[in-house]
Amino acid sequence: MPWYPLSAKVFTSTTMRPVARAASGHKLLAEMLEKRPDARPVCADALYERLEPFAVGLPMLPGFLAKSPSPGRMYARMVGRVLSG
């Protein structure tokens, strides 16, 4: 499998314009590396939500992810739905 830099994957999405996606990625990275803790993303959930739009067109990870969900993943998904309301 060829290696692609992050910037190559950024331009494959049709949900955001490539320039806007790259700019928002650079801004998020700068916030994550900020020296002042109060200027960083407040929690892992907030960071996850901001990173999620970048996860497009990713290939399956052989041996780690299967096309059908595992029983543990299905259980975790249901628990997440129950806990989120």
C-alpha positions as CSV (number, residue, x, y, z in Angstrom):
1,M,0.0,0.0,0.0
2,P,1.5,3.4,-0.9
3,W,2.1,6.0,1.7
4,Y,0.2,9.2,1.3
5,P,0.9,12.4,3.2
6,L,-2.0,13.9,5.1
7,S,-2.3,16.7,2.6
8,A,-3.0,14.2,-0.2
9,K,-6.0,12.8,1.8
10,V,-7.3,16.3,2.6
11,F,-8.0,16.9,-1.1
12,T,-10.1,13.8,-1.6
13,S,-13.1,15.0,0.4
14,T,-16.1,16.6,-1.4
15,T,-17.6,17.9,1.8
16,M,-15.3,20.9,2.2
17,R,-13.3,22.9,-0.3
18,P,-9.6,21.7,-0.2
19,V,-8.3,25.2,0.8
20,A,-10.8,25.5,3.7
21,R,-10.1,21.9,4.8
22,A,-6.3,22.5,4.8
23,A,-6.6,25.8,6.7
24,S,-8.9,24.3,9.3
25,G,-6.4,21.4,9.7
26,H,-3.5,23.8,10.2
27,K,-5.5,25.8,12.8
28,L,-6.5,22.7,14.7
29,L,-2.8,21.5,14.8
30,A,-1.7,24.9,16.0
31,E,-4.3,24.8,18.8
32,M,-3.2,21.2,19.8
33,L,0.4,22.4,20.1
34,E,-0.4,25.6,22.0
35,K,1.7,26.0,25.1
36,R,-1.2,27.4,27.2
37,P,-3.5,24.6,28.2
38,D,-6.6,26.9,28.1
39,A,-5.9,27.6,24.4
40,R,-5.9,23.8,23.5
41,P,-9.0,21.8,22.7
42,V,-10.9,21.3,26.0
43,C,-11.2,17.5,26.0
44,A,-10.8,14.4,23.9
45,D,-14.4,14.5,22.8
46,A,-14.0,18.0,21.4
47,L,-10.8,17.0,19.6
48,Y,-12.5,13.9,18.2
49,E,-15.4,15.9,16.7
50,R,-13.0,18.4,15.1
51,L,-10.8,15.6,13.7
52,E,-13.8,13.5,12.4
53,P,-14.3,15.5,9.1
54,F,-10.7,14.7,8.1
55,A,-11.3,10.9,8.3
56,V,-12.7,10.4,4.8
57,G,-11.8,7.8,2.2
58,L,-9.6,5.8,4.6
59,P,-8.8,2.2,3.7
60,M,-9.6,-0.8,5.9
61,L,-6.8,-1.8,8.2
62,P,-6.1,-5.5,7.4
63,G,-6.3,-7.6,10.5
64,F,-7.7,-4.8,12.7
65,L,-11.0,-3.8,11.2
66,A,-13.4,-6.0,9.4
67,K,-16.3,-5.1,7.1
68,S,-18.7,-6.5,9.7
69,P,-18.6,-5.0,13.2
70,S,-17.3,-7.2,16.0
71,P,-19.7,-8.0,18.9
72,G,-17.6,-5.7,21.2
73,R,-17.9,-2.8,18.7
74,M,-21.7,-3.4,18.4
75,Y,-22.1,-3.3,22.2
76,A,-20.0,-0.2,22.5
77,R,-22.1,1.5,19.8
78,M,-25.3,0.7,21.7
79,V,-23.9,1.8,25.0
80,G,-22.8,5.1,23.4
81,R,-26.3,5.7,22.1
82,V,-27.9,5.0,25.5
83,L,-25.4,7.3,27.3
84,S,-25.8,10.1,24.8
85,G,-29.5,10.3,25.3
